């Protein structure tokens, strides 16, 4: 996991919090100069690090938006060896077909002192702790009779189980919402899914049971009017359908947990709620098929709140909105007026795990606010995994900042389709004007893969001048590629999707105007089975073409982050290749690789591997956050879903293989914005 300790976090002489240093000196130095041990907090690695103070208490939070390891390398001295945690599972998918129930929120468990849902204190000791972050469940398919999917569980526990303090903190995925018509039953989970227009009973929450509860029940749907109830939330039960005026059930309320940053500032994690930021696990709203009706809001009336996706109102059939990633919000239920076959439920939002503890080693005073703040190599680093604001503080002195901006990756295509294109990658330096300055930050979402053709990722930006477009969405077998930050692959001999921006120039420096991006690869020329799609382009290379009709092309290579942002104690991003360094001297080994393209897939009968994500040789562990193409399953009912891009890397989703049930592509990974300046 990298370096265990260093001098990077030692306090500076010009610190604004020097009075705390003086307190430590006066408290722990006896008369005559005999020094007691200087207090120090835990030493640990993993996740995105956020350091902040609350009323003189200095905390370090480790934020995990994807599965990883919290590694305690040294116990505390003069402070408790306790940690506070937030563990949120993935939200359930919303019910498909018009009038589907909202997805239940992922279970939420915490022990933050003073919180209404606080569990028991949690003591740690040196050693690794496994962190699993649950994926959001896929929304109900418009293809009868494929139901939605429940969210994945999130966990925090010592590794191995013989490790001291064997407490295993588990939050269970949200139940999926019931289908509209024809229906399928809502399921139980951390919070239960909402009932639909035919199977109207909502799913049970807090399943399996914990005390305090991890979530609530889903609301009831309405059969006469074919409308769905809201999915349950961590803070409230999903709403029932309201008949006058006709509204789908609102999603259950979420819960605010202020663990990632100071309470007075916008939280670097969570979603907006009824009061401020830092809300999690809102239930998805129910959709409606009733003429003139509206869908329920996610996370309670007045929302959408707490990451819950709103239910779809009546109107053209389409996929309902999804829950917000890294919140555990439930997906919205499907709506529509023109029949039921084309309406799909929204995906649930992925989960999150945050671990925080008190530290004694005071860090340099941040000169700006926004995002998760950490200190490495003499720099203060602001990491935005959600949209927010970068605002200079009164002690601002820097004139230039270094940045990385990555757009959201494109979703993969279905049915022997093509890999999605990675989000564009931009890096460089830019001046910041005289204080005060507030700059808007947008973190692009990854494109969705549940449809026949994946949607493109959305742009990330550091103020309007520095924008990284999202990657192109992959296509179902038979179509050309989509353009984007990097283009998606193409299939059946069509021209590859063009990439926005310039090819990787061989030297890391000022980024081209539209970011680094490459075109996707070309699929095989067959017009029936067997056939295969090309890989999506990556920031560091073009997507691979199919070498035959039996295997999809590999995703294009990614790029490694500049050394400023390679904090070995924090989020390690994606793995990279093991070949020799490129001529510009950048190491091609280890981690910190981003913006890899998604792998293509095939339609060949039998178990055939799809293309690898991010340029990985052969089918196996993908590189640079790109998702692998699905494994061929035709003519089997086995699922053949493409791998999803890694969160906060801009990696693209892999394509779904032909013949599976379902055979959809993987979702693209969300983007990220990182800003650094001398401490």
C-alpha positions in Angstrom: 0.0 0.0 0.0 3.0 2.3 -0.2 4.9 4.4 2.4 3.8 3.9 6.0 5.1 7.2 7.4 6.9 10.3 6.2 7.6 13.9 7.1 5.0 15.1 4.5 2.4 15.9 7.2 4.6 17.6 9.7 3.3 21.1 10.8 4.8 24.2 9.1 6.2 27.2 10.9 3.6 29.6 9.6 0.6 27.5 10.6 -2.6 29.2 11.6 -3.3 26.4 14.1 0.0 26.8 15.9 -1.9 27.3 19.2 -2.7 23.6 19.1 1.0 22.8 18.7 1.7 25.0 21.7 -1.0 23.1 23.6 0.7 19.8 22.9 4.1 21.2 24.0 2.7 22.6 27.2 0.8 19.4 28.0 3.4 16.8 27.2 6.7 18.5 28.3 7.5 18.4 32.0 9.4 21.0 33.9 13.1 20.5 33.4 12.7 19.6 29.8 11.9 15.9 30.2 9.4 15.2 27.3 6.5 12.8 27.4 5.6 10.9 24.2 4.1 13.4 21.8 0.5 12.3 21.0 -0.1 10.9 17.5 -3.1 9.4 15.8 -3.4 6.2 13.9 -1.2 5.7 10.8 -3.3 4.2 8.0 -3.6 4.1 4.3 -6.4 3.7 1.7 -9.1 5.6 0.0 -9.2 9.3 -0.8 -7.9 11.2 2.3 -9.7 14.2 3.8 -8.1 16.1 6.7 -10.1 18.7 8.6 -10.7 20.1 12.1 -13.9 20.6 14.1 -13.7 22.8 17.2 -10.0 22.1 17.6 -10.3 18.3 17.0 -8.4 17.3 13.9 -9.8 14.3 11.9 -8.6 12.2 9.0 -11.2 10.6 6.9 -10.5 7.8 4.4 -13.2 7.8 1.6 -13.7 4.7 -0.4 -15.9 4.9 -3.5 -14.7 1.5 -4.7 -13.4 -1.7 -3.0 -10.0 -1.4 -1.4 -8.1 -1.9 1.9 -7.8 0.3 5.0 -4.4 -0.6 6.3 -3.5 0.4 9.9 0.3 0.5 10.1 0.7 2.0 13.5 -1.4 2.4 16.6 -2.2 5.8 18.2 -0.2 7.3 21.0 -2.2 9.4 23.5 -5.4 9.1 21.5 -8.0 6.3 21.3 -7.5 3.6 18.7 -11.2 3.9 17.8 -12.5 4.7 14.4 -15.9 6.0 13.3 -17.4 4.6 10.1 -20.1 5.1 7.5 -20.9 2.0 5.5 -23.6 2.4 2.8 -24.5 -0.4 0.4 -25.6 0.0 -3.2 -29.1 1.0 -4.0 -31.6 -1.3 -5.7 -32.7 -0.8 -9.3 -36.1 0.7 -10.0 -38.8 -1.5 -11.4 -39.2 -1.7 -15.2 -42.3 -1.4 -17.3 -44.6 1.7 -16.9 -45.7 2.0 -13.3 -42.6 0.4 -11.7 -41.7 0.7 -8.0 -38.7 2.7 -6.8 -35.6 0.9 -5.8 -34.8 0.6 -2.1 -31.8 2.5 -0.8 -28.7 0.6 0.3 -28.5 -0.2 3.9 -26.7 2.4 6.0 -24.7 1.8 9.2 -22.6 4.2 11.2 -21.2 4.8 14.6 -20.5 8.5 14.4 -20.7 9.9 17.9 -24.1 11.5 18.7 -25.8 10.3 15.5 -29.3 8.8 16.0 -28.3 5.6 14.2 -24.9 5.3 16.0 -23.7 1.8 16.7 -21.0 0.7 19.2 -17.5 2.1 19.3 -15.1 0.3 17.0 -11.4 -0.3 18.0 -8.7 -1.1 15.5 -5.2 -2.4 15.7 -2.3 -2.6 13.2 -3.2 -4.8 10.2 -5.4 -4.7 7.0 -9.1 -4.1 7.0 -11.1 -5.1 3.9 -13.4 -2.5 2.5 -16.0 -3.6 0.0 -18.2 -1.0 -1.8 -21.4 -2.4 -3.2 -22.5 -1.6 -6.8 -25.9 -0.1 -7.6 -28.5 -2.6 -8.8 -29.4 -2.5 -12.5 -32.9 -1.1 -13.3 -35.7 -3.3 -14.6 -35.3 -4.1 -18.2 -37.9 -3.1 -20.8 -37.5 -6.7 -22.1 -40.1 -9.0 -20.5 -39.7 -10.6 -18.0 -36.2 -9.5 -16.9 -36.6 -7.9 -13.4 -34.4 -5.3 -11.8 -31.4 -6.2 -9.7 -30.8 -5.5 -6.0 -27.8 -3.4 -4.8 -24.6 -5.0 -3.7 -23.5 -5.2 -0.1 -20.8 -3.0 1.5 -18.6 -4.2 4.3 -15.7 -3.1 6.6 -13.9 -5.8 8.5 -10.5 -6.9 9.7 -8.5 -9.3 7.4 -8.0 -12.2 8.2 -10.9 -13.0 10.5 -8.4 -14.0 13.2 -7.2 -10.4 13.4 -8.0 -8.7 16.7 -11.3 -6.8 16.9 -13.2 -9.2 14.6 -16.3 -7.0 14.2 -17.7 -7.2 10.7 -19.7 -4.2 9.7 -22.1 -5.1 6.9 -24.7 -3.0 5.1 -27.0 -4.9 2.7 -28.0 -3.8 -0.8 -31.3 -2.2 -1.4 -34.1 -4.3 -2.7 -35.3 -3.8 -6.3 -38.6 -2.2 -7.1 -41.6 -4.2 -8.5 -42.3 -4.2 -12.2 -45.3 -2.1 -13.5 -47.2 -4.3 -15.9 -46.5 -7.2 -16.3 -45.2 -7.2 -12.7 -42.7 -9.0 -10.5 -42.5 -8.7 -6.8 -40.4 -6.1 -5.0 -37.6 -7.5 -2.8 -36.3 -7.0 0.7 -33.0 -5.5 1.4 -31.1 -2.9 3.4 -34.2 -0.8 2.5 -37.1 -2.5 0.6 -38.0 -1.9 -3.0 -41.4 -0.1 -3.8 -44.4 -2.1 -4.9 -45.5 -1.7 -8.6 -48.6 -1.4 -10.6 -49.5 -5.1 -10.4 -47.5 -6.7 -7.6 -48.2 -3.8 -5.2 -46.7 -4.8 -1.9 -43.4 -3.1 -1.0 -40.3 -5.0 0.1 -39.2 -5.3 3.7 -36.3 -3.1 4.9 -33.7 -3.8 7.5 -33.2 -7.3 6.1 -31.3 -8.9 7.7 -32.2 -7.1 10.9 -29.7 -4.9 12.7 -30.0 -2.6 15.7 -30.1 0.4 15.0 -32.0 -0.3 11.7 -30.1 -0.1 8.4 -33.2 0.9 6.4 -37.0 1.0 6.0 -39.7 -0.8 4.1 -40.8 0.1 0.5 -44.2 1.8 -0.2 -47.2 0.3 -1.8 -48.1 0.5 -5.5 -51.5 0.9 -7.1 -52.9 -1.7 -9.4 -55.9 0.1 -10.8 -53.8 3.0 -11.9 -50.6 1.0 -12.7 -48.2 3.1 -10.6 -45.4 2.3 -8.2 -44.6 3.0 -4.6 -41.4 4.6 -3.4 -38.4 2.5 -2.3 -37.5 2.6 1.4 -34.8 4.9 2.6 -32.4 4.7 5.6 -34.4 7.4 7.4 -38.0 6.7 6.4 -40.4 4.3 4.7 -41.1 4.6 1.0 -44.3 6.5 0.2 -47.5 4.9 -1.1 -49.1 6.0 -4.3 -51.2 9.2 -3.9 -54.4 9.1 -5.9 -55.4 12.8 -5.8 -53.5 14.5 -7.4 -52.1 11.3 -8.8 -48.4 10.9 -7.8 -46.2 7.8 -7.7 -44.9 7.1 -4.2 -42.0 9.3 -2.9 -38.8 7.5 -2.0 -38.1 7.1 1.7 -36.0 9.8 3.4 -32.3 9.4 3.6 -29.9 10.2 6.5 -27.3 12.9 6.9 -23.9 11.8 8.2 -21.3 14.5 8.6 -18.1 12.4 8.5 -16.1 13.5 5.6 -15.6 17.2 6.3 -16.4 20.0 8.8 -20.1 20.4 9.4 -20.1 24.1 8.4 -18.8 23.4 4.9 -20.3 21.4 1.9 -19.4 17.8 2.5 -17.1 16.1 -0.1 -19.4 13.0 0.0 -23.1 12.4 -0.2 -25.9 14.3 -1.9 -28.1 17.3 -1.1 -30.9 16.8 1.4 -33.5 18.8 3.2 -30.8 20.6 5.1 -27.4 21.0 3.4 -25.2 18.3 2.0 -23.8 14.9 3.2 -27.1 12.9 2.8 -27.1 9.2 1.9 -29.4 6.3 1.1 -32.6 8.0 -0.1 -35.2 5.6 -1.7 -36.1 5.8 -5.4 -39.4 7.4 -6.4 -42.2 5.3 -8.0 -43.1 5.7 -11.6 -46.6 6.1 -13.1 -48.6 5.0 -16.1 -51.7 7.0 -15.0 -52.5 9.7 -17.6 -51.7 13.1 -16.2 -49.8 11.7 -13.2 -46.3 12.4 -12.0 -43.5 10.3 -10.7 -42.6 10.3 -7.0 -39.5 12.2 -6.0 -36.4 10.4 -4.7 -35.6 10.6 -1.0 -38.9 12.2 0.1 -41.3 15.0 -0.9 -39.6 18.1 -2.3 -36.5 16.1 -3.6 -34.8 14.4 -5.2 -32.9 14.1 -2.0 -30.1 11.9 -0.5 -29.2 10.4 -3.9 -32.6 8.7 -4.6 -33.6 8.7 -8.2 -37.0 10.2 -9.0 -39.7 8.0 -10.6 -40.6 8.6 -14.2 -43.8 10.5 -14.9 -46.2 9.7 -17.8 -44.7 10.6 -21.1 -42.5 9.0 -23.8 -41.3 5.7 -22.6 -37.6 5.8 -21.5 -35.3 4.7 -18.7 -36.1 6.3 -15.4 -33.4 8.4 -13.6 -30.8 6.5 -11.6 -29.8 7.0 -8.0 -26.7 9.1 -7.4 -23.4 7.2 -7.4 -21.6 6.9 -4.0 -24.7 7.5 -2.0 -26.6 4.2 -2.0 -29.7 5.9 -3.5 -32.4 3.8 -5.0 -33.2 4.0 -8.8 -36.4 5.5 -10.0 -39.4 3.4 -11.1 -40.3 3.3 -14.8 -43.1 5.4 -16.2 -44.6 6.0 -19.6 -47.8 6.3 -21.7 -47.2 4.4 -24.9 -47.4 0.9 -23.7 -45.1 -0.8 -21.3 -42.4 -2.6 -23.3 -40.1 0.4 -23.7 -40.0 1.7 -20.2 -37.0 0.8 -18.0 -36.2 1.4 -14.4 -33.2 3.5 -13.2 -30.1 2.0 -11.8 -29.4 2.2 -8.1 -26.5 4.4 -6.9 -23.3 2.7 -5.8 -22.4 2.6 -2.1 -19.6 4.2 -0.1 -17.5 3.5 2.9 -15.8 6.3 5.0 -13.6 5.7 8.0 -12.3 8.5 10.2 -10.3 9.0 13.3 -8.6 11.7 15.4 -5.0 12.5 14.5 -2.3 14.3 16.5 0.0 15.2 13.6 -1.4 18.5 12.5 -1.4 19.1 8.7 -0.7 22.3 6.9 -3.5 24.8 6.9 -5.5 24.5 3.7 -5.6 27.7 1.6 -8.9 26.9 -0.1 -12.1 24.9 0.6 -13.9 22.2 -1.5 -13.5 18.5 -2.0 -11.6 16.1 0.1 -8.4 17.8 1.3 -5.1 15.9 1.8 -1.4 16.7 2.0 1.3 14.9 0.1 4.8 15.8 -1.2 4.6 19.4 0.0 1.3 20.0 -1.8 -2.3 20.5 -0.6 -4.6 18.4 -2.8 -8.3 18.9 -3.2 -10.0 15.8 -4.7 -13.6 16.2 -6.0 -15.4 12.9 -6.5 -18.7 14.8 -6.6 -19.5 18.3 -8.0 -18.8 21.3 -5.8 -16.9 24.6 -5.5 -13.2 25.4 -5.1 -13.0 28.6 -3.1 -9.9 30.4 -1.9 -9.5 31.1 1.8 -8.2 34.3 3.5 -4.7 32.8 3.7 -4.5 32.2 -0.1 -1.0 32.9 -1.4 -0.6 30.6 -4.4 -0.7 32.0 -7.9 -0.9 28.7 -9.9 -2.5 25.4 -9.3 -1.9 22.0 -10.9 -4.9 20.1 -12.0 -6.3 16.8 -13.4 -9.8 16.8 -15.0 -11.3 13.5 -16.3 -14.7 13.2 -18.0 -17.1 10.3 -17.3 -16.5 7.1 -19.2 -19.0 5.9 -21.8 -21.3 2.8 -21.1 -20.7 -0.4 -23.1 -23.0 -1.6 -25.8 -25.1 -4.8 -25.7 -25.4 -8.1 -27.6 -21.9 -8.6 -29.0 -21.5 -4.8 -28.9 -18.7 -2.4 -28.7 -16.7 -1.1 -25.7 -17.4 2.5 -24.5 -14.8 5.3 -24.9 -13.0 6.7 -21.9 -13.5 10.2 -20.6 -11.1 12.8 -21.9 -8.0 13.4 -19.7 -6.7 16.9 -19.1 -3.8 18.1 -16.9 -1.7 21.2 -16.6 -1.4 24.4 -14.5 -3.5 27.5 -14.4 -3.3 30.7 -12.5 -5.8 31.6 -9.7 -6.6 35.2 -9.4 -6.6 37.4 -6.4 -8.6 36.3 -3.4 -11.5 35.7 -3.1 -12.2 33.3 -6.0 -14.9 30.7 -6.3 -14.7 28.2 -9.1 -17.4 25.7 -10.0 -16.4 22.0 -10.2 -18.4 19.4 -12.1 -17.6 15.7 -11.9 -19.0 13.9 -14.9 -21.1 10.8 -14.5 -20.4 7.6 -16.3 -22.7 6.5 -19.1 -25.2 3.8 -18.5 -25.0 0.3 -20.0 -28.5 -1.2 -19.5 -29.9 -0.1 -22.8 -29.1 -1.8 -26.1 -26.6 1.0 -26.8 -24.7 2.5 -24.0 -25.0 6.2 -23.2 -22.1 8.6 -23.4 -20.4 9.9 -20.2 -20.9 13.5 -19.2 -18.2 16.2 -19.0 -16.1 17.2 -16.0 -14.8 20.7 -15.6 -12.7 23.0 -13.4 -14.5 26.2 -14.3 -15.8 26.5 -17.8 -12.4 27.0 -19.5 -11.0 23.6 -18.5 -13.5 20.9 -19.6 -12.9 17.2 -20.2 -15.7 15.7 -22.4 -17.3 12.3 -21.5 -16.5 9.2 -23.5 -18.7 7.9 -26.3 -21.2 5.2 -25.5 -20.8 1.8 -27.0 -23.2 0.4 -29.6 -25.2 -2.7 -30.0 -24.0 -5.1 -32.6 -24.5 -3.6 -36.0 -23.8 0.1 -35.5 -21.0 2.7 -35.9 -19.1 4.0 -32.9 -20.1 7.1 -30.9 -17.8 10.1 -30.6 -16.6 11.5 -27.3 -13.6 12.3 -25.2 -12.5 8.9 -26.6 -14.7 7.3 -29.2 -16.4 4.0 -28.6 -15.7 0.9 -30.7 -17.7 0.0 -33.8 -19.2 -3.2 -35.0 -19.8 -5.2 -38.2 -17.2 -3.2 -40.2 -18.6 0.3 -39.5 -16.2 3.1 -39.2 -14.8 3.6 -35.6 -16.2 6.6 -33.6 -13.8 9.5 -33.7 -12.2 10.8 -30.6 -12.4 14.4 -29.5 -8.9 15.9 -29.0 -5.4 14.8 -30.0 -3.6 11.5 -29.6 -1.2 11.1 -26.7 1.7 13.3 -27.7 4.5 11.4 -25.9 5.2 14.1 -23.3 3.1 15.0 -20.2 2.7 18.7 -20.3 0.0 21.2 -21.2 -3.0 19.2 -22.3 -4.4 19.6 -25.9 -7.5 21.9 -26.1 -10.0 19.1 -25.7 -8.0 16.6 -23.7 -6.3 13.4 -24.6 -8.5 10.9 -26.3 -8.4 8.2 -29.0 -10.8 6.5 -31.5 -12.3 3.2 -30.9 -11.4 0.0 -32.7 -13.2 -1.6 -35.6 -15.4 -4.8 -35.3 -15.4 -7.7 -37.6 -17.2 -7.6 -40.9 -19.7 -10.5 -40.4 -23.4 -9.7 -40.5 -24.6 -12.5 -38.3 -23.3 -14.9 -35.6 -20.5 -15.2 -35.0 -19.6 -11.5 -34.7 -17.7 -9.2 -32.4 -17.3 -5.5 -31.6 -14.2 -3.3 -31.3 -12.8 -1.9 -28.1 -13.4 1.7 -27.0 -10.6 4.3 -27.2 -8.6 5.3 -24.1 -6.7 8.4 -23.1 -3.4 6.8 -23.9 -4.3 4.7 -27.0 -6.8 3.7 -29.6 -9.3 0.8 -29.0 -8.3 -2.6 -30.3 -9.9 -4.0 -33.5 -11.2 -7.5 -33.4 -8.6 -10.0 -34.5 -11.3 -12.5 -35.6 -15.1 -13.1 -35.3 -14.5 -14.8 -32.0 -13.3 -12.1 -29.6 -14.0 -8.5 -29.0 -11.3 -5.8 -29.3 -9.4 -4.7 -26.2 -10.0 -1.2 -24.7 -7.5 1.6 -25.4 -4.7 2.2 -22.9 -5.1 4.8 -20.2 -2.6 7.3 -18.8 -0.8 7.4 -15.4 -1.4 10.5 -13.2 1.4 13.0 -12.8 3.6 12.3 -9.8 2.1 15.2 -7.8 -1.1 13.2 -7.4 0.3 9.7 -6.7 -0.2 9.7 -2.9 0.6 6.1 -1.9 -1.5 6.6 1.3 -4.7 7.4 -0.6 -6.8 6.2 -3.5 -4.6 4.2 -5.9 -6.9 4.4 -8.9 -6.4 1.7 -11.6 -3.6 -0.7 -12.1 -1.3 -0.2 -15.1 0.8 -2.2 -17.5 4.1 -3.8 -16.6 6.2 -3.0 -19.7 9.3 -0.8 -19.7 8.9 2.9 -19.2 8.0 5.0 -22.2 10.6 7.5 -23.6 9.2 10.4 -21.7 10.3 8.7 -18.4 6.9 8.0 -16.9 6.8 4.8 -15.0 4.4 2.2 -16.6 4.2 0.0 -13.6 2.1 0.1 -10.5 -1.1 2.1 -9.9 -2.6 5.6 -10.6 -3.7 4.7 -14.1 -6.9 6.3 -15.4 -9.2 6.7 -18.5 -8.9 3.2 -20.0 -11.3 2.2 -22.8 -13.9 -0.6 -22.5 -13.5 -4.0 -24.1 -15.6 -5.2 -26.9 -17.4 -8.6 -26.9 -18.6 -11.4 -29.2 -21.6 -13.5 -30.1 -19.8 -16.8 -30.6 -21.5 -19.8 -29.1 -19.8 -21.1 -26.0 -17.7 -19.4 -23.3 -15.6 -16.9 -25.2 -13.8 -14.0 -23.4 -14.5 -10.4 -24.4 -11.8 -7.8 -25.0 -9.9 -6.6 -21.9 -10.4 -3.1 -20.5 -7.7 -0.4 -20.7 -5.3 -2.3 -22.9 -4.7 -5.3 -20.6 -3.1 -8.1 -22.5 -5.5 -11.0 -22.7 -8.7 -11.3 -20.8 -8.3 -10.8 -17.0 -7.7 -7.9 -14.7 -8.5 -4.7 -16.6 -6.2 -1.7 -16.6 -6.7 2.0 -16.0 -10.3 1.7 -14.8 -11.7 0.2 -18.1 -14.2 -2.6 -18.0 -13.8 -6.0 -19.6 -16.1 -7.1 -22.4 -18.6 -9.8 -21.4 -18.0 -13.5 -21.8 -19.9 -15.0 -24.7 -22.9 -17.0 -23.6 -25.0 -17.7 -26.7 -27.3 -19.6 -26.7 -27.3 -19.8 -22.9 -29.6 -18.0 -20.4 -26.5 -17.1 -18.3 -26.0 -13.4 -17.8 -23.3 -11.9 -20.1 -23.0 -8.4 -18.7 -19.9 -6.3 -19.6 -17.6 -5.1 -16.8 -18.2 -1.6 -15.5 -15.6 1.2 -15.5 -13.9 2.0 -12.2 -15.5 4.8 -10.2 -13.6 8.2 -10.5 -11.2 7.1 -13.2 -13.2 7.9 -16.3 -12.8 4.3 -17.4 -15.3 3.0 -19.9 -17.8 0.2 -19.6 -17.2 -3.1 -21.4 -19.7 -4.5 -23.9 -22.2 -7.2 -23.2 -21.8 -10.6 -25.0 -24.4 -11.9 -27.3 -27.0 -14.5 -26.3 -26.9 -13.9 -22.5 -29.9 -13.0 -20.4 -29.3 -10.1 -19.9 -26.5 -9.2 -22.4 -26.2 -5.5 -21.5 -23.0 -3.5 -21.4 -21.3 -2.3 -18.2 -21.7 1.3 -16.9 -18.9 3.8 -17.5 -16.9 5.0 -14.5 -17.5 8.5 -13.2 -14.9 11.2 -13.7 -12.8 13.2 -11.2 -11.3 16.6 -10.6 -8.1 17.0 -8.6 -6.4 20.4 -7.8 -3.0 20.8 -6.0 -0.9 23.8 -4.9 2.1 24.2 -2.6 1.2 23.9 1.1 
